[in-house]
């Protein structure tokens, strides 16, 4: 059994999709990030960056004590290696999958997150910030579209690279349109049609009732280093 410390965000949904695709049994452990539960000592013990998702695998490969992993990219790679699935077995294919996983972690997620924030949540409409991140989102959509021209998936076969990027593509919130990116649109529709993706995207949907309220915004958008341990 895998305990998944989770809130229904794109990073959380990466892991529910992967677990559903792999058929691994898991239990959702909600971490209400809008109420500061990510700062609880018991959660920080497994995710010192005070971010979800994180997992505890009670049956790690090779046996031994339960194993905790934080950071969604590390979790995806761990699950792929644990099962031997969702990552190509040949050196070149595996390297490509890891390249695109790292690309998502370092670029696509953070930049689309900023576009979404400044377009939808920032208390002031700052044209420079909105344009900066909307344009970068457009560039990254274009990178994906170019990669997918003539390809079904990012790394040859369907893999954790596709799973990592898929939940982050929310064009209506990021000032984008799939109409401009036909190869990306085709790929997105194909991934969205997978039954495991649908189950993973729906997991925990009842936990989030709408946009963050003022209390949640205070917790989520004004964090500094904590000195209380």
N, C-alpha and C positions, 0 to 999 in steps of 0.2 A: 504494500500500500504506500502511496505517496501522498503526503500532506502538502497541499498547495495553498500558500498564503497569498491571498488574491483580493483584488478589487477589479471591477469590470472596466478596465482601461485597455488601450491597445497592447501595452506590454503584458498585462495579465492575460489577455485573450490569445496572445501567441502561445502561451503554455497550455491553456485548455484545448486549443486546436491540436497541438502536438500530442497531448495525452489521448485525445479522442482518436486521432489518426493511428496512434500506436496501440490503442486498445489497452492501455495500462490503467489499472484501478487507482482512483485518486479520491481524496476528500478535500472539498473546498473549506479553507479556514479564512473567513472574511477578515480583512484588515481595512477598516473604514478610514481611508486616508484623509477624508474631509473632517474627521473628528480627532485626528492626531494619534490614532492607534498604532501608526508606524513608529512612534517614539517610545512605545512600551518596552521595558528592559527585555522581556522574553522574546520580543520580535527582533530587537537589535542584536540579540545573541546569535541570530542566524542571518541577519541582514544589516550589517553595521553601517551601511549607507542610508538607512532608514527609508528604503524604497521597496515596494513590492514589484514583481512577484519574488517569492523565494519558495524553495521546496525542502522537505525532509523526506528522503527515501529510506523507508524502513527495511528495504531488502536490496541494498546496493549490490552491484555485481561483485562477486568474490566474497560476499558475506561480510561479517563484522558488524560494528555498531552502526546505527542510523547515520546517514550522511546528509548534511545540509548544504545547499547551494543557493547563492544569491546572484543577481543579474540575469536578465531574461536570455541574453545570448549564451551565457555559460550554461544555463539550464537546458536550452535547446540542444546544444552540443553534447552535454552529458546524456540526455535522453536518447539522442541518436546513437551515441557510442554504446550506451547500455543495451540497446535493442538490436543494433546493427541495421537500423532502418532509417529512412528519411535523410540519408546522406550517401552519396556515391562511394563505392568501395575502391575504385581506382584512384591513384594519386592525383591525377589532373582534375577529375571530377570533384573529389573531396576538397581539393584546394580551391576550386571555383566556388563551391558551396560556402566555404569558410570566408572567402573574399567578400561575397555578397552579404553574408551574415554580418561581418564586421562593418561593411558599408552601411547597412541599415542601422546598426547600433551607433556608429559614429556620425552619421549624416542624416539619413532619411528621418529617423525618429525625432532627434533633437530639433531639426529645422522645421519639420511639419508641426511639431508641438509648439514651436514659437509662432509659426504662422497662425495656428488655431488660437493661441492665447491672445495675440495682439489684435486679431480680427474679431474675437468673440468675447473675451473676458477682461481685457485691460480697462481700467476705469477711465482712462483718457484715450481717445482715438488719435494715435500718433502716426501721422502719414508716413514719416520716414521708416518707422519700425514695421508698419503694415506693408509698405512697398518692399522693404528689404527682405522680409521673410516670405511674402507672397511670391516674389520673383525667384527666390531660392527654391521654394517649393515647386514652382514651374520648371526650373532647371532640373531638379531631381526627378520629377515626373518624366521629363524628357530623357534622362539617363536610363530610367527603367524602360521606357518605350523603345529606345534604341537597342538596348540589350535583348529585348523580347522580339525584335523583328526577325522572323524566320525561326523562332524558338518557341517551344511550348512552355518552358520553365527557365528559371534563371541559371541553373547549373546543370542543364541537360535533362535530368529527371526531377520529378517533384521532390522537394527537399525542405529542410529547415530554413533555407534561404528564402523560399517563397512564403513559408509560414511567418517568418519574421517581418516581412514587408507588408503582407496583405492587410492586417488590421489597422495599419497606420494611414491607409489611403481613404480619406474622408473628404472628397473633393469639394463638397458644398461648404464645409467649414474652413477650407484652406484656400478658397478663391480659385479653384481649378475646375476643369471640365474634362472628362474622359473623351469628349468629342475631338479634342485636339491630339489625342494619343491613342490611335486605333489599336496598336499592338498591345499596349498596356490594358486597354479596355477589354480586348479579347481574353487576355490572361486573367484579368480580375474576374470576369464572368465565369471562366472555367474553374477557378479556385473556389469562388463563392458557391458553385453548384455542388461541391463535394459534400456528402452527408456529414462527414466528421467535422468539416469546417463550420457547417451550419450548427451542429451541436456545440462546438467549442465557442462560437460567437454568442450563442444563447446562454451559455453557462453563467449563472450568477446574475442574470439580467435583472432579477427582482431586487438586487441590492442597491441599484441606482434608480432613483425616481425622476431625475431631471437635472438641469444645470446646477452647478454648485451654488449654495446659498452664501450669504455674507460671512457666516462663521467658517464655512469650508474654504472660501477664498482667502481668509486671513491665515488659515493653517497652511494652505497649499502654496500661496504666492508670495509669502513674506518670510521665508525661512532663512535663518542664519545659523552659524555654528552654535551648537548647544554646549553649554558649560556645566550642565548638571549631570553629565555622565551618560 
